[in-house]
Amino acid sequence: MLIQDIIRRKRDAEALDAEAIHTFMRGVADGSVGDALIGAFAMAVVLNGMNRDEAIALTEATRDSGQVLRWNDLDLDGPVLDKHSTGGVGDLVSLVLGPWIAACGGHVPMISGRGLGHTGGTLDKLEAIPGYDVTPSDARFRQLVKDVGVAIIGQTGTLAPADKRLYGVRDVTATVESLPLIVASILGKKLACGLDTLVMDVKVGNGAFMPTAEASRELADAIVAIGSGAGTPTSVLLTDMNQPLADCAGNALEVHEALRLLRGEGRDSRLYQVTHALAAEMLLQSGLASDAEDAATRLEFALDSGEALERFSRMVHGLGGPSDLAERPEHYLAPAPFTTDVVAPRTGTVNAIDTRALGLGVVELGGGRRNAGDAIDHRVGLSHIAALGQHVEAGQPLLRLHAASRADAEAVTRHLSAAFTLGEEGSAAPASPIHATLRQEDLS
């Protein structure tokens, strides 16, 4: 089958069969299909779309373009499951969720990424921990998944290699905005981990990846249908990103916050609500809990007993980090040299927050990357971020800024202050952070 003929058929809005899609993606993975052909194919998909069967075949071809992890030989005593988020600000859910699920009997081989744009990356957060190795050997990774129940690492070159090439071409050919291409990219990598079930966290709001609530819902529906259609039961929670999920943003600061939650603190926070909801869905979908009440009981016991925190500590130590991080985080997570408060210019209620602007503020401080090869300052970030609906007096802090220097802090202060819209008392009541839960049976 000629690659050019596959592209021609999609250019002419014909539906491609699974064989054609797998042939194309094998060529992408082994290098026999050049960048020009990849760009032509991607543009044809952007212009003409894909039906559901095509999207499932593209996801499966992405998954199968490299190594697909198998766990049968390890004789695991529980299901293999994972969660993925479309990204946000102050979203440190993975740091808490993986160990929490492991403490409830699951095995979580979590392949995570770095920060992208205004959103923070799980790997960047973990690299704030001295010695933590995000690229361990395959043997070490598998052993930790078996013995500890969780290992959070970076993507290896053997998992879904076709996606890396396809995304690289899409990034420079104005072909990123295509639902089937987006879903295949997200799910192809995750399903290559050999999961029994997957739960996705799709963000909604001004700090989300998708531009509108309708687009987020469309993405969520597609993920459920295509993930399940590709053989992995998949559900999605739509969660709010109209404000940072935690009251902090920045790598070391978010590790501190993760440890606080794993110690059982902060159970009244939005971060806890979202993490708990995702964890409960994972337990239900995998059969580790019989119903919502059983899931809640198991999750509470895992925190109260200290088992979730213990799993995190064992994972960190198993990947080269300190064995006593949980006991002495201040010893290992260096603070920023300079801190200052960004204060409210007048009295009022926080009616809106430009979440994207806060995330970009962290990047400007050095806590994220402007270019792919940039080094990250793990110390910098924001904390004590005021929440939607919170009343503030003139001169009261809207957030605390952690910077490498006074000059760095002064360079972003005005932008960070402008990210908060203050209005009349009581004019903005914060909504629940959980918008909806979607499962395969919910789709029409």
N, C-alpha and C positions, 0 to 999 in steps of 0.2 A: 504493500500500500504506500503510495507516494505521499510524503508530507505535504507537498504543494497541493495535492488533491484534497487532503483533509482541510487545509486552510481555505481552499476555494469553496468547498461545500459549506463551511461555516460562514464565509463571506456572503454566500448566496442564501443565508438563513435556513439552510437545511439542518435537520437534527443529525448529530453524529452518533453512531453506535459505540458501545463500550470498547470494541476492538480498536476502532480508529483512535479513540481518546487514549487508550493505554499505549498504542503504538507511538503516538505523538509524545507522551510524557516519558516513555522509555528513552526516546531520542533526546529529550531535554536533559534527562539525568546522565546519559552516557556521553553527551557532548556532540552527538552526530547531527543534532538540530541546532543551527546557528541562531545568534541573537536576532537577526533580521526576521527569520521565520517565526521565532517566538513572539516578537513584537507584532507581526502580522496576525498571528493567531489570537493574541490577547485583544487586539483592536477589533477583530471580527466578533469576539465574544462580547466585548463592551457594546458594540453597535447592535448586535442581534440577539444577545442573551443566550440562555440555555434552559431547556426544560428540566424537570425534576430528575428524570433518568440520566440525562447528560451530566447534571451537577453531581449526582451520586457517583457516576463513573469517573468523573474528574477527581473527586475526593479520594476514591479508592485507588486511582492511578497515582495520585500524589503520595498517599500512604505507602503504596507498594513499590515506589521508585527506589527505595533503599532498604535498610534493615527494618524489619518489624519485630519488636521485642516479643519473646515468648517466655512464659514463666512456669510452664508445666514441670520442668525438670527440677525446680526449687521446692516443690511440694509445699506451697504456701498454705497457711491455715486460715486464709480469708480472701475476699475478693480483691481484685486490682482495680483501683478507681482513681479518678483525678478530677480536678476543677481547672477551668481556665477563665480568665477575665479579659474583656476588651480594653481594660486599662482605665486609669483615672488618677486623681490626685489624693494622696493620703490613703491609697488603697494597698494596705499591707496584709490583706486577707490570707494570702498563700502562706505567709510565715506562721500564722496561727492555725490555719485550717489543716495543713498536712499533718503536723504532729497530733492535732486533736483527733483526726480520723484514725490515725495509727493507734492511738490510745483506745479507740473503740473497736479495734479488730480488723481495720482495713490495711491494705498495702498501697502506698501512694508513690509511684515513680514520676515525680513532677519535673517535666522539662520546661524550664522558664526562660524568659527573655530579658533583655536590657530595656532601659528607658527609651521611649520613642516620642519625640516632640515634647509636649507638656506633661506627659505621663511618666511616672516613675517605673523602674524595672526591678523585678524581684531579685535578679542576679546582682544588680548594683547594691541593693540593700544588704544582701548576704556578704558581699565583698567588703562591707564596712567592718566585718568581723575578722580580726587578724588570723591569717592562716587558712581561712575557708577556701576550699578548692572546688570551683564550679565545673571543672573538667576532669573528674576522676577517671580511672580506668573502668572499663565495662564491668570487670569482675567486682571491683569495689562498690560500684553503684548497685549492682544486683544483690550483693551481700547485705548492704544496708537496707534495701527494700525488704529483704527477707527478715533480717534480724531486728531492725529498729522499726520497720513498717513505713518509713518515709525517707526519701532522699530527694532534695531539690537541687538540680544541676542545670547546666546549659545544654543547648542542642548540640549534638555531635554531628560531624559531617556525614555520618552513615544514615541518619534519620531523615527521610523525605528530602533527599538532595535536589529533586526536581523543583521543589518549592523555592529553594534558595535562588536558583537560576531564574525561574519564572518571575519571582517577585523583583529581583534585581532589574530585569528588563521592564517590567510594569512600572517601576518607580521612575524611569526616565523616558517613558513613552506615553504618559498621560492615560494609562490604562489601569490605575489602581481602583477606581470607583466602578466595580462590577461585582454584584452580589455573588454569583457562582464562583468567581475567582477569589473573592474574599473568604467565602466559606471553605473552599477547598484548601486554601492556605492555612486557615485556622485549624480545621479538623484533620487535615492530612498529617500534620506533625503530631497532634495529640493521639490519633488513632494508631499511629505507628508504635505507640508505647504498649500495645497489646492490652487495652483496657477492657474490663467487664462492663463498666458504665462510666459516663462522663456527665458532669454538671457544669454548665456554662453560666457565667455572670456577665450579662450584657448591660452596659451602662446607658442611662437615659439622662439627658440634661446638658447644660452648657459646657461641662467638662468631659463629655463623652466623646468616643471615637466617631460615632455616627452623628450627622448634623441635626437631626430632628427626632422627636419621639416616634414618629411614624416609621422612619428609617430604622430605628433601633428595634421596633417591633417586627418589621419585615425581616431583619437579620436574625432575630431570635426564632421566628417561625421557620426560616430556612435551615438554621442550625439543627433544630429539633428533627425536622423531616429528613435532612440529608445525613446527619450523624446516625440516626436510627436506621435509615435506609441502607447505610453502609455497614450495618451489622453491629453497631455499638449503641445500646440504649442511651439516649441523650435527652436531658431536660435543661431548661434555661430559666434562670431568675432574672427578671428585669429589675435593676436597682438604681437608685437615684444618684446622680452625679452633678446636682446643681449646687453642691458645696463639697469641700473635701470630706472624704469618708471618715478619716481620723481628724483630730484637732491638731495634727502635725503633718509636715511633709518634708522629706529629706532623709537620706539613707540611714545614718546612725540613729537619728531621732525616731525613725519608724521601727528600728530593731528594739529600742527601749520600749516603745509602745507595745510591740508584739509580746515582749517578756511580761509586761504588766497584765495583758489579757490572759496569757498562759498561767499567770499566778492566780487567776480568778478575779482580778480587779476590773473595774470599768464595765460592769454588766449593764449599765444604763445607757451605754453609748450607741451611736449609730453603727460604729464599727462592729461592736458585739452583735447587734441585731442582724446585720447582713451576714457576718461569718457564721453565726448560729443557724440562720435560715439555710445557707448553702450546705453546711455540715449535715443538718437534719435531712435535706433532700438527698445527699449522697448516701446516708445510712438507709433511707427508705428505698431508693432506687436499687441499691446493691443487695438488699435483703438483710442487712446487718441490724435493722430495726423493723419491728412488725407494724408499727403505726407511729403517728406524730408524738404521742405521749411517751412511747418507749424510746424514741430517738432523743427526746429532750432529757429523759432520765439518764440515758447512757452518756450524753454529752456533759451534763452537770457533774456526774460522778467522775468523768475523766479529768475535769478541771479541779474539783474539790479534793480528789485524791492525790493530785500532783503528777498524775501519770502523763498528761499532755505536755507539761513542762519538761518532764524527764525525757520524753521522746525527742523533743526539740534539742535538749542538751546532748543527747547521745548522737543525734544526727550531726550537730555542729562538730563535736569531737571526732566523730567517724570520718568527717571530711576535712580534718586538719585544723579545726579551730580549737580554742581553749575548752577544757573540760568544765571549768567553773564560770563560764560566761553568765549563767543565770544568777549566780551568787554575787558576782563582782562585775556587773556590766560597765560601771564607771571606770574600772581599771583598763578595760579593753576598747571601749567606744569613746574615742577622743572627742572632747567638746570643741566647738568653734572658738577661736580666739576672741571674737567680739560679739556681743549681744546687745540689742537695743529693742525698744518697743515702738511699733507703729501705732499711733494713737488716733482716736476718733476726732475729726475736726469739729464735730458738734454733737449734741445729745440726740438720740433717736434709736430706732429699732432697725436691726439689720434686715432689710427687705430683699436684698439680692446680693449674690456673690459671683464675681466673674472667676469661676473656678480655673478656667484655662489660664488666666492671667497669673493666678497664684502659682500654678505649676511652672509657667515660664519664668516666674520670679526665682524659683529654686534653680532653674537652669542657668539664669543670669548670674546667680551667686557662685556657680561652679558645681552645683549638685547634679547636673545633667550635662548632656553633650550637645553642642552646636554642630559638631562634625563627628563622623564615626570614630576617629582615632583619639578624640579628646580624653584626657585624664579627668577623673571625677574627684572632687573634694567631698569625702563622705561626711565631714563634720557639719556642713552648712545646711540650712533649711529654715523652716518656719515651725513655730509651736504656739500653743495657746490661741489657736485661730478661733475667732468669734463665730458663732453658729447663726444660721438663719433664725429669725425670730428673737434673737437675744437683744436685750436693751443695753445700750452703752451710754455713759455720760461723756460729755466733751472732755478730751484729754485722757480717757480711759483706753487701755490697749485694745486694738483690734487683733493684733498678733505680736508675737515676739520673733525677732529676726536674728538668725544665727549666721554670722558671716566670717570670712577670713580676715577682714579688716574694716575699719570705719569707712574707708572710701568705697569699698564694695557695698556696704550697707546703704550708704547715702545714695548710691547710684540707682537703687531699686525701690527706695522708700516711697517715692511719689506714686510709682506705678502700683505698688501693693496697696497703698491707701485708697487709690481710685478703684480698686477691685471691689470695694464694699459700697453698696447703696444704702443710705440711711433714710428712713421714712418716719411716719407718725407711729406713735405707740400702738402696738397690737395689730399693725396692718399686715404682718406676714407671719403666719403660723406654719412651722415646718411640717411637711407631710411625712408619712411613713417612708422609710428608705426602700421598702419592698413594694414594687409596683405590681408585679404579677409573677406567677409561676406557670411555665408552659411545659407540657409533656406531650408525648406522641398522641395519646388519646384525646388531647384537646384540639388537635388540628382537624380542620374540616376536610 
